Amino acid sequence: MVSGVVRDSKGMPTGLSKRSGRVSYQRDVGMLTFYDDTTLVYATSPEEGQEQHAAQQAVSGPETRISLPQTSIVELSTGMIDTRRRLAAVDQTGTVHSLGGSLDGSWGIADSQVTAVSQR
């Protein structure tokens, strides 16, 4: 579900809007980030033995599966690097994989020995 944030005259959050909308029927979503203003990217946290998958979805639109690195992802984040929007995924070994320019591109390795990523 997605809901708007109610803000006061200073722009500070004061609550959530009374209306919300269903974004996806996927039940095992474990990671979620906004890729841009209107596109969500999520990855599942599957049970043992199940395959992990990820999808992009325009808010209130259909989902489209995207590829993941060949390892289990434990965290997703997005941001701008050198004027290009990127999706970063940290795997269970602490390796950061980066997908830049397009969500249907190829993953590259950006860093290693990482414990967490954050969005700024």
One Martini backbone bead per residue (centre of mass of N, CA, C, O) as a GRO file, in nm:
protein
  120
    1MET     BB    1   0.101   0.033   0.015
    2VAL     BB    2   0.007   0.379  -0.046
    3SER     BB    3   0.080   0.706   0.103
    4GLY     BB    4   0.042   1.012   0.200
    5VAL     BB    5   0.193   1.308   0.322
    6VAL     BB    6   0.137   1.511   0.591
    7ARG     BB    7   0.183   1.868   0.611
    8ASP     BB    8   0.289   2.148   0.726
    9SER     BB    9   0.380   2.482   0.673
   10LYS     BB   10   0.698   2.371   0.709
   11GLY     BB   11   0.704   2.055   0.594
   12MET     BB   12   0.619   1.876   0.820
   13PRO     BB   13   0.534   1.585   0.935
   14THR     BB   14   0.191   1.466   1.064
   15GLY     BB   15   0.108   1.231   0.855
   16LEU     BB   16  -0.136   1.041   0.700
   17SER     BB   17  -0.339   0.982   0.475
   18LYS     BB   18  -0.662   0.848   0.438
   19ARG     BB   19  -0.551   0.761   0.171
   20SER     BB   20  -0.497   0.458  -0.021
   21GLY     BB   21  -0.291   0.230  -0.223
   22ARG     BB   22  -0.246  -0.033  -0.421
   23VAL     BB   23   0.050  -0.162  -0.567
   24SER     BB   24   0.065  -0.470  -0.462
   25TYR     BB   25   0.034  -0.841  -0.432
   26GLN     BB   26   0.295  -0.883  -0.311
   27ARG     BB   27   0.404  -1.056  -0.008
   28ASP     BB   28   0.753  -1.080  -0.006
   29VAL     BB   29   0.846  -0.796   0.059
   30GLY     BB   30   1.174  -0.653   0.176
   31MET     BB   31   1.229  -0.428  -0.051
   32LEU     BB   32   1.215  -0.059  -0.090
   33THR     BB   33   1.218   0.188  -0.363
   34PHE     BB   34   1.265   0.490  -0.512
   35TYR     BB   35   1.381   0.567  -0.826
   36ASP     BB   36   1.163   0.786  -0.852
   37ASP     BB   37   0.878   0.971  -0.829
   38THR     BB   38   0.699   0.699  -0.974
   39THR     BB   39   0.913   0.458  -0.910
   40LEU     BB   40   0.921   0.137  -0.802
   41VAL     BB   41   1.144  -0.082  -0.614
   42TYR     BB   42   1.156  -0.441  -0.565
   43ALA     BB   43   1.227  -0.707  -0.327
   44THR     BB   44   1.251  -1.017  -0.219
   45SER     BB   45   1.207  -1.238   0.082
   46PRO     BB   46   1.254  -1.544   0.066
   47GLU     BB   47   1.219  -1.845   0.130
   48GLU     BB   48   1.358  -2.123   0.162
   49GLY     BB   49   1.420  -2.216  -0.183
   50GLN     BB   50   1.344  -1.952  -0.302
   51GLU     BB   51   1.312  -1.710  -0.537
   52GLN     BB   52   1.445  -1.415  -0.616
   53HIS     BB   53   1.282  -1.094  -0.682
   54ALA     BB   54   1.219  -0.817  -0.910
   55ALA     BB   55   1.058  -0.483  -0.942
   56GLN     BB   56   0.889  -0.252  -1.140
   57GLN     BB   57   0.671   0.041  -1.056
   58ALA     BB   58   0.425   0.226  -1.119
   59VAL     BB   59   0.223   0.406  -0.961
   60SER     BB   60  -0.064   0.231  -1.028
   61GLY     BB   61   0.083   0.008  -1.192
   62PRO     BB   62   0.247  -0.214  -1.354
   63GLU     BB   63   0.460  -0.474  -1.336
   64THR     BB   64   0.825  -0.527  -1.383
   65ARG     BB   65   1.064  -0.726  -1.426
   66ILE     BB   66   1.391  -0.757  -1.286
   67SER     BB   67   1.707  -0.798  -1.254
   68LEU     BB   68   1.950  -0.980  -1.073
   69PRO     BB   69   2.191  -1.068  -0.921
   70GLN     BB   70   2.346  -1.390  -0.854
   71THR     BB   71   2.257  -1.295  -0.568
   72SER     BB   72   2.162  -1.221  -0.257
   73ILE     BB   73   1.957  -0.968  -0.152
   74VAL     BB   74   1.946  -0.717   0.137
   75GLU     BB   75   1.966  -0.430  -0.031
   76LEU     BB   76   1.814  -0.118  -0.133
   77SER     BB   77   1.902   0.165  -0.357
   78THR     BB   78   1.902   0.515  -0.449
   79GLY     BB   79   2.062   0.744  -0.695
   80MET     BB   80   2.292   1.001  -0.775
   81ILE     BB   81   2.554   0.961  -1.031
   82ASP     BB   82   2.674   1.159  -1.243
   83THR     BB   83   2.365   1.228  -1.344
   84ARG     BB   84   2.286   0.927  -1.265
   85ARG     BB   85   2.067   0.690  -1.216
   86ARG     BB   86   2.070   0.447  -0.939
   87LEU     BB   87   2.091   0.105  -0.851
   88ALA     BB   88   2.139  -0.053  -0.538
   89ALA     BB   89   2.294  -0.372  -0.429
   90VAL     BB   90   2.319  -0.577  -0.148
   91ASP     BB   91   2.481  -0.849  -0.051
   92GLN     BB   92   2.568  -1.105   0.175
   93THR     BB   93   2.894  -1.016   0.128
   94GLY     BB   94   2.908  -0.681   0.069
   95THR     BB   95   2.827  -0.635  -0.225
   96VAL     BB   96   2.802  -0.382  -0.467
   97HIS     BB   97   2.546  -0.333  -0.693
   98SER     BB   98   2.505  -0.170  -1.020
   99LEU     BB   99   2.238   0.021  -1.184
  100GLY     BB  100   2.255   0.215  -1.485
  101GLY     BB  101   2.013   0.429  -1.658
  102SER     BB  102   1.867   0.133  -1.643
  103LEU     BB  103   1.654  -0.136  -1.540
  104ASP     BB  104   1.759  -0.319  -1.814
  105GLY     BB  105   2.041  -0.366  -1.745
  106SER     BB  106   2.365  -0.407  -1.618
  107TRP     BB  107   2.541  -0.535  -1.372
  108GLY     BB  108   2.769  -0.394  -1.136
  109ILE     BB  109   3.057  -0.348  -0.950
  110ALA     BB  110   3.120  -0.101  -0.686
  111ASP     BB  111   3.168  -0.274  -0.411
  112SER     BB  112   3.310  -0.374  -0.090
  113GLN     BB  113   3.264  -0.428   0.239
  114VAL     BB  114   2.955  -0.379   0.299
  115THR     BB  115   2.681  -0.303   0.536
  116ALA     BB  116   2.551  -0.031   0.401
  117VAL     BB  117   2.287   0.164   0.258
  118SER     BB  118   2.183   0.494   0.148
  119GLN     BB  119   1.957   0.759   0.119
  120ARG     BB  120   1.971   1.122   0.017
   0.00000   0.00000   0.00000
